[in-house]
Amino acid sequence: MGVAYSVGEVDHLYTFFVQWSPDIYNKDNKKQCKARYLIRKNRQNRYLVVEKDKVAAINKLLSNPDNATAKNWEIIKVKDSQRRQSVCSSEDSGVEEPEDQGEDLLPVLSDHSQLLNDHHLENLATHMPARTQGYPWQLVYSTAVHGTSLKTLYRNTACLDNPVLLVIKDMHNKVFGAFCSDPFRVSTHCYGTGETFLYSFSPDFKAYRWSGENSYFARGHIDSLQIGGGGGGFGLWLDADLYRGCSYSCNTFNNQPLSTHQDFIVQDLEVWTMQN
């Protein structure tokens, strides 16, 4: 998961804790800690996971001005660090990783998102295919940055060989979109795999996975982008200006309309990919 840290540095800090307060942090409970807080070395990507109920006591130790080692470390919450860095896995670090640590980690974003908050990220990440897990999310296209043009979106995704996440916010402030196993492109036929799904936060999160009824996952035209089909409508459709769109029930995903209105006006749109 991203960064690696020095086992020697962690061992040095662990020794410091044992010497100064063995009743708080010792060999007997080292492997029982819960991944809720991190001790982070200042200006470096090195961490040690500790239990929440030990934070106050350890913070007191780190605040001791007489110890040079303590001055180099700070305590931060996992959620405060996850947007900047990912915690190294136990296989890489040699330190046993608690079973519930993954539940707290959100994707690392390369850029600030105008549309996605932590609630959106948490729900979307848990529904992503396993092959996307652990990779940072790169912003490929944004109407706020690149303007409103489907051609520009195609141009920005042309060099990709990774899945993409389409995020839309309409004029009614509803957030919805699609995860596509293949990057968007102009094509004479439909493309994608059963990993593709539609989703909506209107109001609660709902993912609509492949029904198996057809393979109309995605198709790009010069003047429109369509995702899902069959049954008389597209699961999601956007025009050439990324201004007007629609969402209907379709056989590909057996979905409900993704927004409160089947025909909608786009307020903002982003496309993300998952890669190094």
C-alpha positions in Angstrom: 0.0 0.0 0.0 2.2 2.8 -1.2 5.0 3.9 1.2 7.6 1.7 3.0 9.1 2.6 6.3 12.2 1.6 8.2 11.9 -1.3 10.6 14.9 0.1 12.4 13.2 3.4 13.0 10.1 1.6 14.4 12.2 -0.7 16.6 14.0 2.4 17.9 10.8 4.1 18.9 9.4 0.8 20.3 12.5 0.5 22.5 12.0 4.1 23.7 8.4 3.3 24.8 9.5 0.1 26.6 12.2 1.9 28.5 10.1 4.8 29.6 6.7 3.1 30.2 6.8 -0.7 29.9 3.4 -1.0 31.5 1.8 0.9 28.6 3.6 -0.7 25.6 5.3 -4.0 26.0 5.9 -7.2 24.1 2.8 -8.8 25.5 0.4 -6.4 23.9 2.4 -5.2 20.9 0.5 -7.5 18.5 -2.9 -6.7 19.9 -3.0 -3.0 19.0 -5.9 -1.7 16.9 -5.2 0.5 13.9 -6.8 3.7 15.0 -3.9 6.0 15.6 -0.4 6.3 14.1 2.8 7.6 15.5 4.4 9.4 12.6 8.0 10.5 12.3 8.1 14.2 11.5 8.7 15.0 7.8 9.1 11.3 7.0 6.7 8.5 5.9 7.4 6.2 8.9 4.7 5.0 11.2 3.9 2.8 14.2 0.3 1.8 14.9 -0.9 2.1 18.5 -4.1 1.5 20.4 -6.5 4.3 21.0 -6.5 3.9 24.7 -2.7 4.3 24.9 -2.7 7.6 22.9 -2.9 9.9 25.9 0.0 8.2 27.8 2.2 8.0 24.7 1.5 11.6 23.9 2.7 12.5 27.3 6.0 10.6 26.7 6.4 12.3 23.3 5.9 15.7 24.9 8.9 15.2 27.2 11.4 17.9 26.1 14.3 16.0 27.6 14.2 13.2 25.1 15.5 13.8 21.6 13.8 10.7 20.2 10.4 12.0 21.3 10.8 15.3 19.5 11.0 13.5 16.2 7.6 11.9 16.4 4.0 13.0 16.4 0.6 11.2 16.9 -2.0 11.5 14.2 -5.2 9.7 13.4 -5.3 7.2 10.6 -7.9 9.3 8.9 -5.7 12.3 9.0 -2.9 10.5 7.2 -4.8 8.3 4.8 -5.4 11.1 2.2 -1.6 11.8 2.1 0.0 8.4 2.5 -1.0 4.7 2.9 0.2 2.6 5.7 2.6 -0.1 4.6 1.4 -3.7 4.7 2.7 -6.1 7.3 4.4 -8.2 4.6 6.6 -5.2 3.7 7.2 -3.8 7.2 7.7 -7.0 9.2 5.1 -5.6 11.7 1.8 -7.5 12.1 -1.1 -5.5 10.6 -4.3 -5.5 12.6 -7.2 -7.1 10.9 -9.5 -4.0 11.0 -6.9 -1.6 9.6 -8.2 -1.7 6.0 -11.6 -0.5 7.2 -10.2 2.9 8.1 -8.1 3.5 5.0 -9.5 5.7 2.2 -8.0 5.9 -1.3 -5.2 8.4 -1.7 -6.2 11.1 -4.2 -3.6 12.8 -6.5 -5.7 16.0 -6.6 -8.5 17.6 -4.6 -11.9 16.4 -5.6 -14.7 19.0 -6.0 -17.3 16.2 -5.8 -16.1 13.4 -3.5 -15.9 13.5 0.3 -14.8 10.8 2.7 -18.3 9.3 2.7 -18.3 8.9 -1.0 -14.8 7.5 -1.1 -15.4 4.9 1.6 -18.5 3.5 -0.1 -17.0 3.5 -3.6 -13.7 2.0 -2.6 -15.4 -1.0 -0.9 -17.2 -1.8 -4.2 -14.1 -1.5 -6.4 -12.6 -4.6 -7.9 -9.7 -6.1 -6.0 -7.2 -5.1 -8.8 -7.8 -1.4 -8.0 -7.2 -1.7 -4.3 -4.1 0.0 -3.0 -3.5 2.2 -6.0 -3.7 6.0 -5.7 -6.6 7.7 -7.6 -5.4 10.0 -10.4 -7.7 12.8 -11.7 -7.9 12.4 -15.4 -10.6 14.9 -16.3 -12.6 17.6 -14.5 -15.0 20.1 -15.9 -13.7 22.6 -13.4 -10.2 22.2 -14.8 -10.6 21.1 -18.4 -13.9 22.7 -19.4 -17.0 20.9 -20.7 -16.1 18.8 -23.7 -16.6 15.1 -24.3 -13.8 15.3 -26.9 -11.4 16.5 -24.2 -12.5 13.7 -21.9 -11.7 11.1 -24.6 -8.4 12.8 -25.3 -7.4 12.7 -21.6 -8.3 9.0 -21.3 -6.8 7.9 -24.6 -3.5 6.8 -23.2 -5.0 4.9 -20.2 -5.0 1.2 -19.8 -6.8 1.2 -16.4 -10.4 1.3 -15.1 -12.0 4.7 -14.7 -14.5 6.2 -12.3 -17.0 8.7 -13.6 -18.5 11.1 -11.0 -21.3 13.5 -11.8 -23.0 16.1 -9.7 -26.2 17.5 -11.2 -28.0 20.7 -10.7 -30.1 19.1 -7.9 -26.8 18.3 -6.1 -27.2 14.6 -6.6 -23.9 12.6 -6.9 -23.9 9.5 -9.1 -21.9 7.9 -11.9 -20.3 4.8 -13.1 -17.2 2.6 -12.6 -16.0 1.3 -16.0 -13.5 -1.5 -16.4 -12.1 0.2 -19.5 -11.2 3.8 -20.1 -13.7 5.8 -22.1 -13.1 6.0 -25.9 -14.9 6.3 -29.2 -15.8 2.9 -30.4 -18.1 1.2 -33.0 -19.1 -1.4 -30.5 -19.7 -1.7 -26.7 -16.7 -2.5 -24.5 -16.1 -3.3 -20.8 -16.5 -6.3 -18.5 -18.7 -7.4 -15.7 -16.7 -5.3 -13.3 -18.5 -2.2 -14.6 -21.3 -0.9 -12.4 -23.5 2.2 -11.9 -23.9 3.9 -8.6 -25.8 6.6 -6.9 -25.9 8.6 -3.7 -29.5 9.7 -4.0 -29.8 9.8 -1.1 -28.1 6.6 0.2 -25.3 4.8 -1.6 -26.5 2.1 -4.0 -24.4 0.2 -6.5 -26.0 -1.5 -9.5 -23.8 -4.4 -10.8 -24.0 -6.3 -14.0 -27.2 -8.3 -14.3 -25.8 -10.7 -16.9 -28.6 -10.0 -19.3 -26.4 -8.2 -21.9 -23.0 -6.8 -22.4 -23.8 -3.2 -23.2 -21.3 -1.9 -20.6 -20.1 1.3 -22.3 -19.8 2.8 -25.8 -18.4 6.1 -26.8 -19.6 8.2 -29.7 -18.2 11.5 -30.9 -21.3 13.3 -29.7 -22.3 11.2 -26.7 -21.2 8.6 -24.1 -23.5 5.8 -23.0 -23.2 3.3 -20.2 -25.6 0.4 -19.9 -28.6 -0.3 -22.2 -31.4 -2.5 -23.2 -35.0 -2.3 -22.2 -35.7 1.1 -23.9 -33.1 3.4 -22.2 -29.5 3.9 -21.2 -28.4 3.5 -17.6 -26.4 6.7 -18.1 -26.0 9.0 -21.1 -24.1 12.3 -21.6 -24.1 14.7 -24.5 -21.1 16.1 -26.4 -20.9 19.2 -24.1 -21.2 17.2 -20.9 -24.1 19.5 -20.1 -27.2 17.4 -20.6 -27.6 13.8 -19.5 -30.2 11.2 -18.7 -30.5 8.0 -16.6 -33.1 5.3 -17.1 -33.5 1.7 -16.0 -31.7 -0.6 -18.3 -31.2 -4.4 -18.6 -27.4 -4.3 -18.3 -27.6 -3.3 -14.6 -31.3 -3.6 -13.7 -30.8 -0.1 -12.1 -33.2 2.6 -11.0 -32.6 6.1 -12.4 -29.4 7.4 -10.8 -30.8 10.9 -10.0 -34.1 12.2 -8.8 -34.8 13.3 -12.4 -34.3 11.0 -15.4 -33.2 14.0 -17.5 -30.6 16.1 -15.7 -28.2 19.0 -16.2 -24.6 18.5 -15.2 -23.2 20.8 -12.6 -19.7 19.2 -12.3 -18.1 16.1 -13.6 -14.8 14.2 -12.8 -13.1 11.1 -14.2 -10.6 9.3 -12.0 -8.3 6.3 -12.7 -6.5 4.0 -10.3 -2.8 3.6 -11.1 0.7 4.4 -9.9 
